[in-house]
Amino acid sequence: METNKLLGTKEQDPEWIKELVEGYLQRDINTLSDYQKKMLRDQYFDYLRDGFKPKDAIEKAFKIVSCFS
Amino acid sequence: MVSSQKMQLKKPLKLFHVLVNNNCEVRKMKKIMIVDDDQNIIQTLKQSLEYMDADYKVTCTSNGMQCLELLKNNEIPDLILLDIMMPKMDGWETFKNLQENPLWKNIPVFFLTARTDRVAKNAVDFLAVEYIQKPYDIEDLKIRINKVLKNTGNIGKE
């Protein structure tokens, strides 16, 4: 029964999603091209993989992408 | 006599299998994977997409774990339609797993969700190539799918 429990509801959002959105909303991403958005996403997951906290990962990813704008 | 007939049949049958197995590559079919726990949505989407375009080959899974299993078996689609709320493994976790594998991270993902809250909207805006709000318009979905597949080089390269 437990295995059929619905995951991904608003109450169960993982920390990396919540922190991603917080960091994301602090910046104006409308000026970014699709390519820059992809770069931002790739950088973000690279930093997560390297062990950074989600908030720091998005922060660092934005810094990298800003160098290419 | 029977044995020799069987022997004669072997070659054409083998050729037939090769043709069937390579069918996707020969016709440049577009492989789409739907990951959603709602069987009604899966069936409607699969039938609609395959009916609208004979070059769509749609595979369906009902949660993220099944999706990853298929990918591990080298069933790599050209595009994934991913629900967020699912049992066993949700869309967020599935997406994170896709990003952690170099072979999977460039597969375009459309999030397909009924969630309308701020976190979900902004997260999918950042993570996904497209964000499809349920209930969706199938014509609009097809246009968006074609646009993305064209940009990633899977349409019109024959």
Backbone of each chain as ProteinMPNN parsed JSONL, in Angstrom:
{"seq_chain_A": "METNKLLGTKEQDPEWIKELVEGYLQRDINTLSDYQKKMLRDQYFDYLRDGFKPKDAIEKAFKIVSCFS", "coords_chain_A": {"N_chain_A": [[0.852, -1.2, 0.0], [1.913, 1.188, 0.87], [3.804, 1.6, -1.128], [2.384, 2.589, -3.245], [1.867, 5.162, -2.666], [1.386, 8.541, -3.443], [3.952, 10.505, -4.677], [5.797, 13.641, -4.907], [4.018, 15.656, -4.427], [2.889, 18.95, -3.438], [3.451, 19.28, -0.713], [5.515, 17.559, -0.388], [7.757, 18.376, -1.708], [11.185, 18.176, -2.564], [14.107, 19.47, -0.824], [16.016, 20.499, -2.596], [14.545, 21.381, -4.73], [12.901, 23.361, -3.622], [14.828, 25.227, -2.728], [16.057, 25.781, -5.102], [14.052, 27.145, -6.503], [13.75, 29.384, -4.84], [16.26, 30.641, -5.131], [16.236, 31.069, -7.83], [14.09, 32.78, -8.281], [15.037, 35.115, -7.283], [16.419, 36.359, -9.206], [16.52, 37.96, -12.461], [15.456, 36.09, -14.853], [14.426, 36.294, -17.305], [15.918, 37.591, -19.153], [17.719, 35.793, -20.015], [18.979, 33.637, -22.561], [17.781, 30.652, -24.3], [19.917, 28.957, -24.522], [21.604, 29.896, -22.503], [20.014, 29.325, -20.334], [20.052, 26.575, -20.406], [22.721, 26.132, -19.907], [22.874, 27.127, -17.345], [21.266, 25.295, -15.977], [22.733, 22.931, -16.382], [25.118, 23.587, -15.056], [24.153, 23.955, -12.485], [23.307, 21.336, -11.742], [25.756, 20.063, -11.939], [27.167, 21.263, -9.833], [25.581, 20.411, -7.712], [26.063, 17.699, -7.824], [28.703, 17.757, -7.17], [28.537, 18.118, -4.515], [27.673, 20.512, -3.434], [25.412, 22.626, -1.548], [21.949, 23.037, -2.458], [21.189, 25.805, -2.585], [23.64, 27.151, -2.682], [24.606, 25.996, -4.986], [22.932, 26.958, -7.049], [23.475, 29.63, -6.847], [26.211, 29.747, -7.538], [26.04, 28.724, -10.108], [24.622, 30.744, -11.443], [26.524, 32.76, -11.332], [28.504, 31.766, -13.019], [27.144, 31.641, -15.487], [26.576, 34.332, -15.892], [28.962, 35.317, -16.766], [28.964, 34.739, -19.411], [27.157, 36.31, -20.655]], "CA_chain_A": [[0.0, 0.0, 0.0], [2.827, 2.314, 1.004], [4.548, 1.806, -2.372], [1.558, 3.315, -4.203], [1.658, 6.519, -2.171], [1.749, 9.528, -4.456], [5.063, 11.393, -4.33], [5.871, 14.819, -5.773], [2.983, 16.643, -4.126], [3.411, 20.223, -2.944], [3.948, 19.104, 0.654], [6.678, 16.658, -0.366], [8.834, 18.849, -2.576], [12.5, 18.059, -1.935], [14.779, 20.744, -0.51], [16.741, 21.063, -3.746], [13.568, 22.063, -5.584], [12.493, 24.599, -2.928], [15.937, 26.183, -2.736], [16.262, 26.17, -6.504], [13.05, 28.156, -6.834], [14.078, 30.614, -4.098], [17.411, 31.275, -5.782], [15.828, 31.377, -9.204], [13.178, 33.923, -8.285], [15.743, 36.338, -6.883], [17.081, 36.937, -10.387], [15.704, 38.145, -13.651], [15.905, 35.071, -15.811], [13.81, 36.539, -18.614], [16.927, 38.103, -20.08], [18.594, 34.69, -20.431], [18.579, 32.889, -23.76], [17.574, 29.228, -24.03], [21.243, 28.363, -24.352], [22.084, 30.266, -21.16], [19.209, 28.577, -19.356], [20.556, 25.192, -20.401], [24.014, 26.178, -19.235], [22.565, 27.339, -15.929], [20.76, 24.018, -15.483], [23.848, 21.975, -16.35], [26.025, 24.003, -13.992], [23.471, 23.708, -11.214], [23.385, 19.907, -11.417], [27.178, 19.738, -11.726], [27.518, 21.671, -8.465], [24.87, 19.507, -6.782], [26.807, 16.446, -7.873], [29.971, 17.976, -6.468], [28.271, 18.165, -3.087], [27.224, 21.823, -2.963], [24.017, 22.724, -1.149], [21.181, 23.572, -3.59], [21.209, 27.263, -2.613], [24.969, 27.548, -3.156], [24.762, 25.506, -6.36], [22.243, 27.874, -7.978], [24.231, 30.884, -6.755], [27.442, 29.599, -8.325], [25.654, 28.529, -11.515], [24.284, 32.068, -11.982], [27.777, 33.511, -11.501], [29.173, 31.246, -14.226], [26.388, 32.027, -16.685], [26.676, 35.788, -16.082], [30.209, 35.573, -17.5], [28.74, 34.48, -20.835], [26.066, 37.13, -21.193]], "C_chain_A": [[0.886, 1.247, 0.0], [3.52, 2.644, -0.316], [3.733, 2.581, -3.398], [1.261, 4.743, -3.77], [2.184, 7.519, -3.195], [2.858, 10.447, -3.949], [5.031, 12.612, -5.263], [4.75, 15.817, -5.552], [3.652, 17.886, -3.521], [4.071, 20.076, -1.563], [5.241, 18.29, 0.691], [7.824, 17.137, -1.242], [10.182, 18.732, -1.876], [13.148, 19.424, -1.744], [15.434, 21.358, -1.736], [15.798, 21.786, -4.706], [13.179, 23.396, -4.936], [13.596, 25.652, -2.998], [16.255, 26.663, -4.146], [15.313, 27.306, -6.874], [13.341, 29.475, -6.113], [15.212, 31.379, -4.776], [17.072, 31.798, -7.164], [14.991, 32.651, -9.257], [13.854, 35.234, -7.884], [16.392, 37.035, -8.075], [16.128, 37.062, -11.557], [16.182, 37.162, -14.718], [15.316, 35.292, -17.205], [14.812, 37.048, -19.645], [17.836, 36.981, -20.605], [18.06, 34.001, -21.679], [18.363, 31.422, -23.368], [18.904, 28.535, -23.776], [21.788, 28.649, -22.948], [21.315, 29.516, -20.071], [19.701, 27.135, -19.251], [21.9, 25.121, -19.66], [23.825, 26.299, -17.716], [22.132, 26.02, -15.27], [21.902, 23.0, -15.342], [24.809, 22.283, -15.206], [25.442, 23.677, -12.623], [23.6, 22.233, -10.81], [24.829, 19.437, -11.227], [27.585, 20.074, -10.293], [26.819, 20.793, -7.428], [25.631, 18.19, -6.663], [28.128, 16.563, -7.109], [29.773, 18.158, -4.967], [27.856, 19.525, -2.531], [25.769, 21.749, -2.508], [23.246, 23.375, -2.294], [21.263, 25.098, -3.712], [22.558, 27.774, -3.147], [25.172, 27.148, -4.614], [24.115, 26.469, -7.356], [22.971, 29.219, -8.019], [25.462, 30.829, -7.661], [27.118, 29.443, -9.816], [25.326, 29.871, -12.168], [25.556, 32.879, -12.24], [28.494, 33.078, -12.78], [28.471, 31.769, -15.478], [26.504, 33.531, -16.953], [27.963, 36.167, -16.832], [30.014, 35.423, -19.009], [27.66, 35.373, -21.44], [26.6, 38.365, -21.917]], "O_chain_A": [[0.66, 2.206, -0.739], [3.797, 3.809, -0.604], [4.298, 3.17, -4.32], [0.496, 5.451, -4.425], [3.278, 7.362, -3.739], [2.712, 11.09, -2.91], [4.329, 12.614, -6.275], [4.538, 16.714, -6.368], [4.824, 17.861, -3.146], [5.112, 20.673, -1.292], [5.975, 18.325, 1.679], [8.766, 16.386, -1.494], [10.317, 19.142, -0.723], [12.792, 20.399, -2.405], [15.42, 22.577, -1.911], [16.214, 22.702, -5.416], [13.13, 24.429, -5.604], [13.336, 26.819, -3.288], [16.67, 27.804, -4.352], [15.717, 28.298, -7.479], [13.198, 30.55, -6.694], [15.138, 32.592, -4.97], [17.567, 32.839, -7.597], [15.154, 33.486, -10.147], [13.319, 36.319, -8.113], [16.858, 38.168, -7.962], [15.101, 36.389, -11.643], [17.187, 37.391, -15.392], [15.65, 34.586, -18.156], [14.585, 36.951, -20.851], [18.625, 37.194, -21.525], [16.854, 33.808, -21.834], [18.71, 31.003, -22.264], [19.008, 27.647, -22.93], [22.354, 27.773, -22.294], [21.87, 29.129, -19.042], [19.759, 26.556, -18.167], [22.17, 24.189, -18.902], [24.523, 25.659, -16.929], [22.567, 25.68, -14.17], [22.02, 22.309, -14.33], [25.256, 21.389, -14.487], [26.135, 23.192, -11.729], [23.958, 21.925, -9.674], [25.091, 18.521, -10.447], [28.255, 19.288, -9.623], [27.396, 20.471, -6.389], [25.817, 17.646, -5.575], [28.6, 15.607, -6.493], [30.743, 18.335, -4.23], [27.703, 19.687, -1.321], [24.991, 20.931, -3.0], [23.812, 24.181, -3.032], [21.393, 25.625, -4.817], [22.608, 28.703, -3.953], [25.821, 27.859, -5.38], [24.699, 26.76, -8.4], [23.074, 29.858, -9.066], [25.716, 31.744, -8.445], [27.833, 29.963, -10.673], [25.705, 30.113, -13.314], [25.654, 33.594, -13.238], [29.02, 33.906, -13.524], [29.11, 32.269, -16.404], [26.528, 33.955, -18.108], [28.03, 37.224, -17.459], [30.818, 35.928, -19.792], [27.292, 35.208, -22.603], [25.819, 39.166, -22.43]]}, "seq_chain_B": "MVSSQKMQLKKPLKLFHVLVNNNCEVRKMKKIMIVDDDQNIIQTLKQSLEYMDADYKVTCTSNGMQCLELLKNNEIPDLILLDIMMPKMDGWETFKNLQENPLWKNIPVFFLTARTDRVAKNAVDFLAVEYIQKPYDIEDLKIRINKVLKNTGNIGKE", "coords_chain_B": {"N_chain_B": [[12.651, -33.974, -45.269], [10.867, -32.102, -44.195], [12.582, -30.961, -42.428], [14.45, -29.765, -44.146], [12.86, -27.84, -45.328], [12.401, -26.173, -43.192], [14.933, -25.237, -42.8], [15.251, -23.751, -45.087], [13.491, -21.726, -44.656], [14.593, -20.273, -42.631], [16.427, -18.161, -43.304], [14.925, -16.024, -44.669], [13.211, -15.391, -42.519], [14.975, -14.497, -40.586], [15.921, -12.225, -41.823], [13.568, -10.766, -41.883], [13.208, -10.276, -39.147], [15.397, -8.639, -38.641], [14.725, -6.436, -40.181], [12.368, -5.587, -38.893], [13.323, -5.028, -36.299], [15.072, -2.957, -36.831], [13.432, -1.056, -37.695], [12.736, 1.492, -36.588], [15.051, 3.002, -36.968], [15.366, 2.947, -39.75], [13.062, 4.274, -40.675], [13.381, 6.607, -39.382], [11.979, 7.067, -36.989], [10.338, 8.851, -34.352], [11.078, 8.606, -31.073], [9.177, 8.592, -28.253], [8.831, 8.888, -24.78], [6.419, 8.31, -22.349], [5.903, 9.184, -19.044], [3.904, 8.533, -16.582], [1.531, 8.073, -13.994], [-1.145, 7.846, -14.389], [-3.281, 5.885, -16.031], [-5.259, 6.451, -17.901], [-4.477, 8.88, -19.019], [-2.028, 8.111, -20.125], [-2.832, 6.216, -22.096], [-4.553, 7.759, -23.713], [-2.828, 9.783, -24.585], [-0.812, 8.287, -25.894], [-2.274, 6.995, -27.947], [-3.299, 9.246, -29.292], [-0.977, 10.646, -30.115], [0.346, 8.713, -31.704], [-1.591, 8.3, -33.613], [-1.811, 10.779, -34.801], [0.687, 11.12, -35.943], [2.425, 8.943, -37.816], [5.042, 8.44, -37.494], [5.725, 8.6, -34.877], [6.872, 6.799, -32.147], [5.657, 5.536, -29.327], [6.461, 4.903, -25.981], [5.437, 3.7, -22.792], [5.524, 4.337, -19.293], [4.846, 3.891, -15.795], [5.956, 5.146, -13.598], [8.829, 6.878, -12.182], [10.891, 5.069, -11.576], [10.494, 2.906, -13.287], [10.91, 4.186, -15.687], [13.659, 4.821, -15.541], [14.65, 2.246, -15.506], [14.059, 1.352, -18.11], [15.664, 3.097, -19.561], [18.146, 2.284, -18.684], [18.235, -0.117, -19.965], [18.955, 0.608, -22.43], [16.911, 1.774, -23.916], [16.579, 4.477, -25.202], [14.841, 7.402, -25.443], [13.783, 10.026, -27.778], [12.57, 12.078, -26.634], [11.073, 12.964, -23.505], [8.018, 12.779, -21.798], [7.109, 13.891, -18.809], [5.518, 13.265, -15.817], [4.864, 14.881, -12.645], [3.765, 14.182, -10.11], [3.842, 11.063, -8.882], [3.748, 7.56, -7.911], [6.28, 5.706, -6.075], [8.685, 6.826, -7.531], [8.997, 10.209, -7.929], [8.503, 12.938, -10.371], [10.46, 14.925, -9.982], [12.654, 13.631, -8.763], [13.171, 11.744, -10.689], [13.955, 13.368, -12.824], [16.267, 14.457, -11.745], [17.872, 12.192, -11.615], [18.143, 11.717, -14.347], [19.724, 13.879, -15.092], [22.074, 13.231, -13.894], [23.29, 11.351, -15.407], [25.444, 11.146, -18.102], [24.618, 10.177, -20.581], [21.93, 10.52, -20.624], [21.285, 13.1, -19.896], [20.849, 15.026, -21.855], [18.459, 14.493, -23.03], [15.481, 15.869, -24.161], [13.062, 17.12, -21.9], [9.632, 17.252, -21.195], [7.675, 18.607, -18.776], [4.717, 17.386, -17.445], [2.016, 18.306, -15.911], [-0.458, 18.646, -13.274], [-0.117, 20.382, -11.324], [-0.208, 23.68, -10.036], [1.0, 25.42, -8.4], [3.294, 27.9, -7.045], [5.961, 26.986, -6.585], [6.15, 24.628, -8.136], [5.582, 25.648, -10.715], [7.685, 27.49, -11.193], [9.902, 25.873, -10.835], [9.659, 23.936, -12.882], [9.798, 25.624, -15.023], [12.427, 26.361, -14.992], [13.753, 23.864, -15.097], [12.688, 22.223, -17.181], [12.371, 21.636, -20.762], [9.937, 22.21, -21.872], [6.755, 23.06, -20.443], [3.881, 21.544, -19.692], [0.635, 22.142, -18.956], [-1.839, 20.317, -17.282], [-5.364, 20.147, -17.822], [-4.279, 19.217, -21.09], [-3.78, 20.458, -24.488], [-3.912, 18.516, -27.244], [-3.119, 19.038, -29.889], [-1.581, 21.329, -29.619], [0.402, 20.285, -27.996], [1.599, 18.483, -29.739], [2.66, 20.221, -31.669], [4.565, 21.534, -30.12], [6.196, 19.382, -29.443], [7.19, 18.595, -31.964], [8.593, 20.893, -32.629], [10.651, 20.941, -30.736], [11.925, 18.478, -31.259], [12.792, 18.947, -33.811], [14.63, 20.976, -33.406], [16.51, 19.569, -31.953], [17.492, 17.98, -33.821], [16.212, 15.663, -34.688], [14.269, 15.551, -36.554], [13.584, 15.8, -39.98], [16.085, 15.282, -41.009], [16.638, 13.388, -42.823]], "CA_chain_B": [[11.983, -32.987, -46.124], [10.388, -31.035, -43.316], [13.758, -30.313, -41.882], [15.064, -28.883, -45.149], [11.962, -26.673, -45.506], [12.658, -25.266, -42.065], [16.221, -24.608, -43.057], [15.076, -22.736, -46.144], [12.732, -20.596, -44.104], [15.355, -19.537, -41.621], [17.04, -16.92, -43.766], [13.963, -14.915, -44.795], [12.711, -15.006, -41.195], [16.016, -13.729, -39.93], [15.922, -10.927, -42.494], [12.364, -10.081, -41.427], [13.469, -9.782, -37.794], [16.334, -7.521, -38.721], [13.967, -5.289, -40.692], [11.454, -5.126, -37.842], [14.08, -4.437, -35.197], [15.698, -1.705, -37.251], [12.393, -0.222, -38.307], [12.802, 2.853, -36.083], [16.154, 3.726, -37.578], [15.136, 3.079, -41.183], [12.03, 5.288, -40.914], [13.68, 7.767, -38.546], [10.84, 7.298, -36.097], [10.645, 9.664, -33.172], [10.729, 7.808, -29.89], [8.71, 9.425, -27.141], [8.499, 8.097, -23.59], [5.482, 8.962, -21.426], [6.047, 8.683, -17.674], [2.724, 9.042, -15.862], [0.847, 6.973, -13.305], [-2.559, 7.833, -14.783], [-3.4, 5.039, -17.227], [-6.118, 7.111, -18.904], [-3.646, 9.87, -19.714], [-1.056, 7.362, -20.931], [-3.475, 5.629, -23.272], [-5.046, 8.83, -24.591], [-1.666, 10.43, -25.207], [-0.169, 7.343, -26.812], [-3.111, 6.833, -29.146], [-3.389, 10.518, -30.021], [0.304, 10.958, -30.762], [0.628, 7.75, -32.773], [-2.591, 8.494, -34.658], [-1.511, 12.024, -35.497], [1.927, 11.026, -36.689], [2.832, 7.535, -37.886], [6.464, 8.348, -37.184], [5.936, 8.608, -33.437], [6.802, 5.505, -31.462], [5.471, 5.952, -27.937], [6.535, 3.891, -24.931], [4.801, 4.239, -21.586], [5.874, 3.783, -17.987], [3.936, 4.506, -14.828], [6.665, 5.909, -12.562], [10.214, 7.195, -12.5], [11.77, 3.898, -11.488], [10.345, 2.151, -14.539], [11.543, 5.004, -16.723], [15.11, 4.631, -15.441], [14.947, 0.862, -15.901], [14.06, 1.302, -19.577], [16.851, 3.816, -20.035], [19.303, 1.419, -18.419], [18.215, -1.165, -20.993], [19.278, 1.283, -23.692], [15.75, 2.281, -24.647], [16.735, 5.921, -25.048], [13.882, 8.117, -26.31], [14.185, 11.353, -28.272], [11.901, 13.067, -25.781], [10.33, 12.361, -22.385], [6.906, 13.53, -21.194], [7.28, 13.457, -17.425], [4.585, 13.74, -14.788], [5.575, 15.153, -11.394], [3.218, 13.393, -8.991], [3.753, 9.635, -9.214], [4.222, 6.71, -6.811], [7.631, 5.101, -6.141], [9.67, 7.884, -7.777], [8.286, 11.331, -8.569], [9.142, 13.565, -11.523], [11.662, 15.667, -9.575], [13.739, 12.669, -8.541], [13.475, 11.149, -11.993], [14.707, 14.37, -13.588], [17.598, 14.557, -11.139], [18.604, 11.009, -12.08], [18.479, 11.913, -15.771], [20.815, 14.851, -15.179], [23.31, 12.661, -13.363], [23.872, 10.41, -16.369], [25.823, 11.883, -19.317], [23.888, 9.678, -21.756], [20.505, 10.869, -20.512], [21.036, 14.487, -19.476], [20.445, 15.894, -22.962], [17.129, 14.135, -23.55], [14.524, 16.93, -23.806], [11.987, 16.683, -21.002], [8.445, 18.085, -21.017], [6.929, 18.263, -17.559], [3.289, 17.291, -17.711], [1.523, 18.26, -14.532], [-1.674, 19.358, -12.884], [0.246, 21.325, -10.256], [-0.199, 25.077, -10.493], [1.567, 26.256, -7.341], [4.462, 28.72, -7.387], [7.195, 26.193, -6.613], [6.134, 23.738, -9.309], [5.643, 26.439, -11.954], [9.022, 28.048, -11.386], [10.873, 24.777, -10.96], [9.595, 23.349, -14.23], [10.239, 26.656, -15.965], [13.882, 26.289, -14.995], [14.289, 22.537, -15.394], [12.211, 21.523, -18.379], [12.346, 22.286, -22.07], [8.566, 22.715, -21.966], [5.902, 22.78, -19.295], [2.523, 21.341, -20.196], [-0.351, 22.143, -17.871], [-3.012, 19.46, -17.481], [-5.532, 19.356, -19.039], [-3.489, 19.743, -22.198], [-4.347, 20.419, -25.825], [-3.052, 17.556, -27.943], [-2.546, 19.683, -31.08], [-0.531, 22.217, -29.117], [1.478, 19.418, -27.524], [2.291, 17.933, -30.913], [3.448, 21.319, -32.254], [5.73, 21.762, -29.259], [7.076, 18.208, -29.57], [7.875, 18.685, -33.256], [9.537, 22.02, -32.59], [11.818, 20.533, -29.952], [12.646, 17.41, -31.956], [13.439, 19.559, -34.967], [15.806, 21.696, -32.9], [17.543, 18.641, -31.491], [18.012, 17.259, -34.99], [15.596, 14.364, -34.92], [13.278, 15.625, -37.616], [14.008, 16.48, -41.203], [17.506, 15.081, -41.326], [16.797, 12.274, -43.756]], "C_chain_B": [[11.53, -31.771, -45.3], [11.554, -30.229, -42.778], [14.399, -29.352, -42.885], [14.2, -27.653, -45.424], [12.214, -25.645, -44.401], [13.953, -24.513, -42.284], [16.09, -23.479, -44.078], [14.382, -21.489, -45.597], [13.566, -19.695, -43.194], [15.872, -18.182, -42.102], [16.056, -15.77, -43.926], [13.437, -14.446, -43.445], [13.716, -14.125, -40.468], [16.044, -12.31, -40.501], [14.735, -10.089, -42.032], [12.581, -9.483, -40.034], [14.386, -8.575, -37.798], [15.594, -6.267, -39.173], [13.045, -4.711, -39.626], [12.212, -4.42, -36.733], [14.705, -3.103, -35.57], [14.7, -0.704, -37.803], [12.486, 1.243, -37.897], [13.882, 3.649, -36.788], [15.907, 3.967, -39.052], [14.151, 4.208, -41.454], [12.285, 6.56, -40.113], [12.5, 8.086, -37.635], [11.279, 8.088, -34.873], [10.153, 8.925, -31.941], [10.393, 8.732, -28.714], [8.368, 8.515, -25.963], [7.564, 8.905, -22.69], [5.679, 8.333, -20.044], [4.926, 9.305, -16.848], [2.005, 7.87, -15.216], [-0.621, 6.865, -13.694], [-2.707, 7.087, -16.117], [-4.27, 5.672, -18.307], [-5.304, 8.104, -19.726], [-2.648, 9.171, -20.638], [-1.702, 6.865, -22.224], [-3.944, 6.699, -24.252], [-3.886, 9.483, -25.336], [-1.025, 9.534, -26.257], [-0.976, 7.222, -28.121], [-3.158, 8.11, -29.969], [-2.101, 10.804, -30.781], [0.584, 10.008, -31.919], [-0.362, 7.887, -33.92], [-2.255, 9.726, -35.49], [-0.265, 11.935, -36.361], [2.421, 9.59, -36.644], [4.293, 7.361, -37.529], [6.77, 8.498, -35.694], [5.879, 7.172, -32.919], [6.774, 5.827, -29.967], [5.598, 4.758, -26.985], [6.018, 4.527, -23.64], [5.33, 3.555, -20.327], [5.057, 4.529, -16.933], [4.623, 5.164, -13.63], [8.134, 6.086, -12.955], [11.146, 6.002, -12.486], [11.71, 3.075, -12.765], [11.025, 2.875, -15.69], [13.05, 4.771, -16.722], [15.516, 3.216, -15.839], [15.022, 0.741, -17.416], [15.305, 1.979, -20.146], [18.11, 2.967, -19.828], [19.39, 0.289, -19.435], [18.412, -0.59, -22.395], [18.079, 1.676, -24.534], [15.721, 3.794, -24.467], [15.78, 6.646, -25.991], [14.456, 9.443, -26.811], [13.609, 12.441, -27.384], [11.13, 12.349, -24.672], [9.221, 13.311, -21.93], [6.801, 13.033, -19.755], [6.272, 14.109, -16.478], [5.378, 14.035, -13.51], [5.079, 14.236, -10.271], [2.992, 11.935, -9.416], [4.171, 8.816, -7.993], [5.639, 6.222, -7.09], [8.752, 6.11, -6.417], [8.981, 9.017, -8.535], [9.101, 11.944, -9.715], [10.425, 14.302, -11.179], [12.854, 14.729, -9.48], [14.164, 12.021, -9.862], [14.337, 12.095, -12.814], [16.135, 14.479, -13.06], [18.469, 13.377, -11.578], [19.015, 11.135, -13.544], [19.695, 12.823, -15.91], [22.144, 14.273, -14.717], [23.968, 11.668, -14.306], [24.179, 11.141, -17.677], [25.054, 11.438, -20.57], [22.432, 10.149, -21.776], [20.254, 12.365, -20.333], [20.569, 15.412, -20.608], [19.112, 15.496, -23.591], [16.157, 15.261, -23.169], [13.385, 16.383, -22.951], [10.864, 17.718, -20.993], [7.819, 17.665, -19.695], [5.442, 18.387, -17.87], [2.617, 17.212, -16.347], [0.244, 19.054, -14.302], [-1.359, 20.391, -11.81], [0.344, 22.741, -10.797], [0.438, 26.011, -9.462], [2.883, 26.902, -7.794], [5.749, 27.89, -7.521], [7.25, 25.334, -7.878], [6.304, 24.53, -10.599], [7.051, 26.946, -12.228], [10.073, 26.962, -11.552], [10.838, 24.186, -12.366], [10.03, 24.357, -15.289], [11.77, 26.61, -16.092], [14.389, 24.941, -15.525], [13.934, 22.01, -16.777], [12.35, 22.338, -19.651], [10.969, 22.924, -22.269], [7.794, 22.301, -20.718], [4.46, 22.705, -19.8], [1.568, 21.219, -19.014], [-1.505, 21.203, -18.222], [-4.261, 20.251, -17.133], [-4.848, 20.023, -20.229], [-4.262, 19.68, -23.514], [-3.408, 19.586, -26.688], [-2.398, 18.169, -29.19], [-1.369, 20.57, -30.678], [0.679, 21.395, -28.659], [2.296, 18.886, -28.695], [3.181, 19.001, -31.576], [4.722, 21.529, -31.439], [6.727, 20.602, -29.364], [7.877, 18.306, -30.866], [8.929, 19.776, -33.265], [10.825, 21.597, -31.862], [12.619, 19.456, -30.678], [13.373, 17.952, -33.179], [14.724, 20.269, -34.526], [16.912, 20.76, -32.442], [18.003, 17.726, -32.623], [17.387, 15.913, -35.259], [14.475, 14.385, -35.947], [13.935, 16.304, -38.814], [15.475, 16.341, -41.534], [17.719, 13.972, -42.333], [17.451, 12.715, -45.049]], "O_chain_B": [[11.768, -30.615, -45.649], [11.514, -29.002, -42.689], [14.837, -28.261, -42.519], [14.711, -26.571, -45.713], [12.238, -24.436, -44.634], [14.061, -23.321, -41.997], [16.711, -22.422, -43.962], [14.653, -20.364, -46.017], [13.27, -18.513, -43.02], [15.767, -17.181, -41.393], [16.283, -14.677, -43.409], [13.237, -13.249, -43.237], [13.354, -13.141, -39.823], [16.171, -11.33, -39.767], [14.852, -8.883, -41.814], [12.196, -8.345, -39.767], [14.18, -7.614, -37.057], [15.799, -5.181, -38.632], [12.951, -3.494, -39.472], [11.808, -3.351, -36.276], [14.852, -2.222, -34.723], [15.071, 0.354, -38.311], [12.339, 2.137, -38.73], [13.682, 4.805, -37.16], [16.193, 5.049, -39.565], [14.369, 5.015, -42.357], [11.483, 7.493, -40.164], [12.079, 9.238, -37.528], [12.423, 8.004, -34.425], [8.961, 8.655, -31.793], [11.215, 9.529, -28.261], [7.697, 7.496, -26.13], [7.871, 10.037, -22.316], [5.629, 7.112, -19.892], [5.003, 10.472, -16.463], [1.883, 6.801, -15.814], [-1.274, 5.878, -13.355], [-2.317, 7.582, -17.175], [-4.041, 5.453, -19.497], [-5.417, 8.165, -20.95], [-2.449, 9.582, -21.781], [-1.169, 7.075, -23.313], [-3.76, 6.57, -25.462], [-3.948, 9.707, -26.544], [-0.734, 9.972, -27.37], [-0.439, 7.332, -29.223], [-3.068, 8.069, -31.196], [-2.136, 11.164, -31.958], [1.008, 10.439, -32.991], [-0.018, 7.623, -35.072], [-2.394, 9.725, -36.713], [-0.171, 12.598, -37.393], [2.787, 9.077, -35.586], [4.739, 6.239, -37.284], [7.934, 8.521, -35.294], [4.946, 6.429, -33.224], [7.753, 6.328, -29.414], [4.933, 3.737, -27.16], [6.147, 5.733, -23.43], [5.553, 2.344, -20.31], [4.631, 5.662, -17.156], [3.947, 5.684, -12.741], [8.604, 5.511, -13.936], [12.08, 5.925, -13.284], [12.732, 2.605, -13.265], [11.638, 2.252, -16.558], [13.649, 4.55, -17.774], [16.576, 3.003, -16.427], [15.932, 0.107, -17.949], [15.917, 1.487, -21.094], [19.007, 2.934, -20.67], [20.476, -0.207, -19.734], [18.08, -1.219, -23.4], [18.211, 1.888, -25.739], [14.936, 4.322, -23.68], [15.898, 6.516, -27.21], [15.484, 9.913, -26.324], [14.088, 13.575, -27.376], [10.6, 11.258, -24.882], [9.46, 14.497, -21.705], [6.443, 11.879, -19.518], [6.194, 15.332, -16.364], [6.462, 13.482, -13.321], [5.872, 13.6, -9.577], [2.087, 11.623, -10.191], [4.879, 9.329, -7.126], [6.129, 6.32, -8.215], [9.675, 6.234, -5.612], [8.454, 8.821, -9.63], [10.227, 11.53, -9.99], [11.37, 14.317, -11.968], [13.92, 14.993, -10.038], [15.346, 11.785, -10.11], [15.325, 11.683, -13.423], [17.089, 14.579, -13.832], [19.653, 13.543, -11.873], [20.104, 10.71, -13.931], [20.579, 12.578, -16.731], [23.209, 14.76, -15.097], [25.073, 11.195, -14.044], [23.273, 11.698, -18.297], [24.864, 12.221, -21.501], [21.79, 10.169, -22.826], [19.15, 12.847, -20.586], [19.967, 16.454, -20.352], [18.686, 16.099, -24.576], [16.019, 15.579, -21.988], [12.82, 15.328, -23.239], [11.109, 18.91, -20.807], [7.471, 16.498, -19.513], [4.985, 19.359, -18.473], [2.647, 16.166, -15.698], [-0.079, 19.993, -15.031], [-2.223, 21.181, -11.427], [0.901, 22.977, -11.868], [0.421, 27.231, -9.622], [3.488, 26.497, -8.787], [6.523, 28.078, -8.46], [8.252, 25.314, -8.593], [7.075, 24.139, -11.475], [7.551, 26.847, -13.348], [11.021, 27.118, -12.321], [11.887, 23.963, -12.971], [10.568, 23.98, -16.33], [12.32, 26.802, -17.177], [15.338, 24.892, -16.307], [14.772, 21.424, -17.462], [12.433, 23.566, -19.619], [10.86, 24.041, -22.775], [8.134, 21.332, -20.04], [3.904, 23.696, -20.275], [1.683, 20.314, -18.188], [-2.075, 21.28, -19.31], [-4.204, 21.009, -16.165], [-4.846, 21.248, -20.35], [-5.252, 18.959, -23.642], [-2.235, 19.926, -26.839], [-1.252, 17.851, -29.509], [-0.313, 20.559, -31.31], [1.826, 21.766, -28.906], [3.525, 18.847, -28.645], [4.305, 18.716, -31.987], [5.812, 21.68, -31.991], [7.94, 20.811, -29.374], [9.095, 18.121, -30.866], [10.012, 19.614, -33.829], [11.934, 21.866, -32.324], [13.849, 19.51, -30.711], [14.446, 17.466, -33.537], [15.76, 20.175, -35.183], [18.094, 21.092, -32.523], [18.803, 16.814, -32.411], [17.961, 15.097, -35.981], [13.815, 13.373, -36.184], [14.721, 17.24, -38.677], [16.047, 17.168, -42.244], [18.858, 13.645, -42.665], [17.659, 11.897, -45.946]]}, "name": "protein", "num_of_chains": 2, "seq": "METNKLLGTKEQDPEWIKELVEGYLQRDINTLSDYQKKMLRDQYFDYLRDGFKPKDAIEKAFKIVSCFSMVSSQKMQLKKPLKLFHVLVNNNCEVRKMKKIMIVDDDQNIIQTLKQSLEYMDADYKVTCTSNGMQCLELLKNNEIPDLILLDIMMPKMDGWETFKNLQENPLWKNIPVFFLTARTDRVAKNAVDFLAVEYIQKPYDIEDLKIRINKVLKNTGNIGKE"}
